[in-house]
C-alpha cells in the first residue's frame, strides 16, 4: 500500500485524525486517479491550505510532524 498521500505526503496511518481527512488508501488512490485522468491540475497545497486529495490541512501536517519528531527525540 502507499502509506502516504501522493499529493501532499502526509502519512495516512499516523495521527492526527479528524473527521474531514481521508485515510482510506483505496479512496485516496481513486480520488487521485480521477483527478489525474480527467486532466485537472491540482492546486498547490501551500496555496490552498489543504490537500485536494486527502483533505489534510496545514495544521494536520504540522501536528503530525511535531508528533513524529517528539517520538524520535524521546
Protein Blocks (a to p, Z undefined) as FASTA:
>chain_A
ZZiafklopafkbccddfklcfbfklmmmmmmmmmmnopacddfklnopafklopafklm
mmmmmmmmmmmmZZ
